[in-house]
Amino acid sequence: MKNLRFFGHLLALSLFIYSCDGSKVERPLGEYEKGLLIINEGNFTPRDGDVSHYNFNTGEIQQNIFEKVNNRPFAGLVQDLIEYEDYFYLVANTGKVEIINKNTFESLGSVEGEELNIPRSAIIADNKIYIADWGPYNASFSNPESFIAIVSNVTGGVVSKKIETSSRPEKLHRINNDILIACTAARKIDVLGIGDDAISKSIEIPGTPAEFLELDGKLLLFSRTSSSVFFHEIDKNDYSIVNTTEINIPNPTSNLASGENGEAYIITRDGSNNSISKISITTGQIINANFFEGSGFYGIGYDKIDKYIYVADNNGFQGSGTVIVVNQNGEEVKKITSGAAPSGFVFKR
């Protein structure tokens, strides 16, 4: 019995020491580590883009959290928000990329200057930042000098190299040792090799490419025309198009949110009338062309936890925007006030 008591005390002591080990203490959550981040593009003249934070538990909304944390305006039009390890990359199509701590929103560095023109998105690979940039407009408002800008430091700095692309690069996707580039004006996928940092091939596709997505182990590229949307299955070895699902739907936009079981939600526009159409990528069918209707729809997201659809309403670019939360029945659940011109969402659960 004494031996049992001894070993019991010893076990309790070892558990106590383990629990007091500093390496095992959980790190306190950053203020913005959980919740909904609303990307607010901002209005053109004041360039007042920023990010709002919504607390799912309390319902509290904080506006302009970049300005709040860093004591200065972001001073740009926010085009995209990219996550990589402990960083967010806030891409402004007014000529800069700001690197921030994703938990605190403290600025850690930036990429800006004459080397950037109209950044649209970014991706991190090989400890470098690859920035998709339309390049300058010419007299006919096209962009013949589109490029990928490379920065050799994940926390910012100067552009070390520029690689010409087919035209107007948008979303980027890393696969194998390559980066796939959706070139919208050229209707092509450019393939950029990581390491040699050169374009190895360009692949023509039907429709204007918008974004890459994964579904059931397949890599898809979503593209559109004025009357149809396409989901092109990409071969993961040679990047050729091996299959295409076409859905005939009038006036689709590039605003798509993936839902459950191969379903998706897409914004369509007919003049001032906007709709959220529910479609099935798997079957190639329209489930409900008028799932939710309104005006000013500027972005869309899907929360896989509560199964709600989040719709960004720009309110005519007059002051603050609104986020409309919609349930699976197409019914409005609530509204959240956002910053100027909300356009996208990042769900941090």
N, C-alpha and C positions, 0 to 999 in steps of 0.2 A: 504493500500500500504506500509506503514511504517513497519507493522508487517511482510509482505511478504519479504521486503528487509532484515529485521532482521533475519528471518529464513533462507534466502538465504545466508547471511554472515555466519551464524552459521553453516550451512551445509558445506560451503566451508572451514571454519576453521577446522571442524571435519575431513574432507577429507585430509586436509593438515597435521593435526596431525597424522592421520593414515599412510599417506605415509611416514612420517618422523620417524615412529616407527622403532627403530633399529631391532626389531624382524622380520620386514617385508622386510628388505633390502636383495636383492638377493646376495647370495655368489658368488664371482668371480669364474669362472671355473678354475680348475687346468689345467696345461699345457697338461696333457695326459688324461683328462677326456672325451674328444671326439676324434673320429678318428678311425683308424684301427691299432690294435696292431698285429704285426707279430711275432710269436714265432719262434725264431731261435735256433734250437737244438744245433748247434755248431759242430765242428769237434772233433774227439775222442782224439787225442794226446794233442792239446793245450787246450781242454775243454773250448772253447771260446763261449759258448752259451750266449744269451742275448735276448733282445726284441727290435724290431724296431717300430717306430711310424710314421704313414702316415696320413697327414692332407688332408681330402677329399676336403676341400674348396680351399686350396692353392696348393696342389700337393707336398708340402714339405715332405721329408722323413728324419727322424732322426734315426741314427743307435746307437745301444748299449746304450739305455737310462738308464738302470740300472747303468752301469758304469759311465755315464755322471752325474747322480744325486748324486750317492754315492761315487764318487771319488775312486772306486776300481772295478776291474773286478768281474763279477758274479762268474767266476771260476767253471763252471760246465756244464754238458750237460742237457739242458732244455727239460723235458719230457712233462710237462703240466702246464697250467696256470688256476688256479681256482679262481672264484670270490665269495666273501662272504661279504655282507654289505660294509664297507669302505675299505676292504682289497683285495689284490691279494695274492695268494699263488703260488710261483714260485717253481715248483717241479723239482729237478734235479735227474736223475737216477744214478748220481755219488755220492749220499749219503747225500743230504740235501734238506731242504725246507726253502725258504726265504719268510718272510712275509713283504709285502710292502704296503704303502699307494697307493690305486689304482688311485688316482687323480694326485699325484706328483711323484710317484715311489720311494719315500724315504723309505729306509729299516727301519722296526720297530722291527724286531727280526728274529730269525731263529730256526730251528730244525736241528741239525747235530751231528755227533759223531759216535761212534762205534755201537750204537743201530740201525742205519739205514744202509742198504746195497744198494738196488737198488729200490728206491722209484719210483712209476709209476704214481700215482695220489693221490688225497686227497678229503676229504669232511668235512664240519663242522657240528656238531650236539651236542646239550647239552653242549654248550660252550667248546667243545673239538675238537681237530684236529684228524681225523682218516686218517692215511696214508697207502695206499696200497703199500706193499714192497715185491718184489720177494724173498728176502732173498739171502744168499750166494749161489754161484754155487758149486756143488760137482764135483768129478773127471770126471763124464760123462756129465757135463755142464747142468744138470737139477737143479731144485730148490726145494728140499724136505722140506725146512724149511721156506716156504713162510709165511707171516704174515701181520696183520694189526697192525700198531703202533699207540698208543693213547698218545696224549699230552694234558694235562689238562689246557691249556691256549691258547686262540685263537691267541695270539701274539707270540707264540713260547715257547721254553724251552726244558726240558728233556722229554724223552719217559718214561711214567709212567707204561705202560702195553703193552704187545705184545700178540696178539691172532693168533694162528695158523689157516691158511686157506688151502683149498684143494690143490691149487698150482697156482703160478703166478697170483696174483690178479691184475686187471687192473682198469677199470672204476667202480665208485661207484654211487649208487642212493639211496636217502632217500625217504622212504614211510612209512606212519603210524608211528610207533615207532621203525622202523628197518632200516638197511642199507643193500641193495642188492649189492653183490660183484660179478663181472664177473671174474671168475677164468679160465684163458685161457688154461693152459696146461691140467687141469683136465676136461675141458668142463663142468663146473658146475656153478650154481649160489649158493653162500653161503649167508645165511641170518644171519646177526648179530643184536642182540637185543640191542637197545640203553638203557643204564641204567645198565643192568647187564653185558653188554659188553662181550657177549658170542655167539658163533655160535649155532643157534637153529636147523638148517636143511641145507641140501645141495640138490640141484635139478639138475639132469643131463639134458643136452640139446644137440641137434644135432648141430654140427659145433663148431668152435672156437669163443667164445663170444668176442665181440669188444666194444659195447657201448649200453647204454639205450637211448631211445628217446620216446617222447610223440607224438601221432598222433590221432586227432579226439577223444580226451578223453581216448585213450587207451595207456597203457604202453607197449612198445615193446623193445625187446632185439635183436639187430643186431648181427648175427654170420655168419661164412663163412666156406667153405671147398675150395679145389682147383678148384672146378667146379661149385659151387653154393653159393648163399647167402640166408640167412634165416631171416625172421622177425617174432620172436616168441611173441605172445601176452601173457602177464603175468596177471594172476588173481590178482587183487589188494588186496585181502584178504588173500589168502593162498599161493600166489606166484607160483601156478602151471601154466604150459603152457596150455592154453585153445585153442589156434589156431596157426598155423604156415603157413606163406606164403613163398614158396620157388621159387627162380628165378634162372634158370640155366644160368650161365655166366662164361666163362673161366677165370681163373687166377685172381680172385678178391683179393683186399687187404682189410685191415681194415679201409681204408681212405674213409669215407662217409660224405656227406653233404646233409642235408634235404633242399628241395626246396619248391615249392608251390604245393598245391592241391594233396598232397600225393606223389609227385615226389621226386627223390633223384639223386645225382650224386656220382659215385663211381670210384675210380682209379683201373684200371686193368693193369697187367704187363705181357708181353710176351717177355722174354729176355730184351733187351735194348729198346724195343718198348712199350710205355705206351699209354693208352687211358683213356679218361673220358667217362664212359658209363652213359647214362641217363635212369633211370628205374622208374617204377611206383610201389610203395609199395602197393597202394590201389588195383590195378588190378593184380599185380604179373607179369607184362610184361616188356620186354626191349623196351624202346621207341627208343633209338638210341645207338647201341653198340659202335660206334666210333664218339661220339658227338664232341670230341676234341682230337687230337693226338699229341704226342711229345715224350720226354724222360726225365728222371730224376724227374718225378712227385713224390713228397714226402709228400704232404698234400693238403687239399682242404677245401674251405669254401664257404658259400653262403650268400650274403648280401641281406636281405629282402627289403631294401629300393631301391637300384638301380637295383635289380634283376640280378646282375652279379655273375658269378662263379669265385672264386679266386683260382688259382692253384699255389702251391709252387713247384719250380724247384730247386733242390739242385746243379745243374751245376756240377755234378760229384764230389761233395764235394771238389771242388777246389776254394778256396776263397769265394767271396760273392755269394749268391744265387739270384734268381729272382722270383718275383711274376707275373704271367701272368693273366690278367683280361680278361674274356671271356663273351660275351653277350649271349642272349637266342638263337641266331642262330648258336652258336658254333664258333663265329668269335672272333679273338683277338682284344681287344679294346686298351690295353696299357700294358706296362711292368713297374714294380717297382723294383728297386734294394733293396735287403734285406741284412741281415747278413748271417752268415754261416749256411747252411742247414736249410732253412725255413721249418716248418712242420705243422703250424696251425695258426689260426686267431681268434681274438676277435674283434667284430664290436661294436663300442661305438658311437651311433648316438645321 
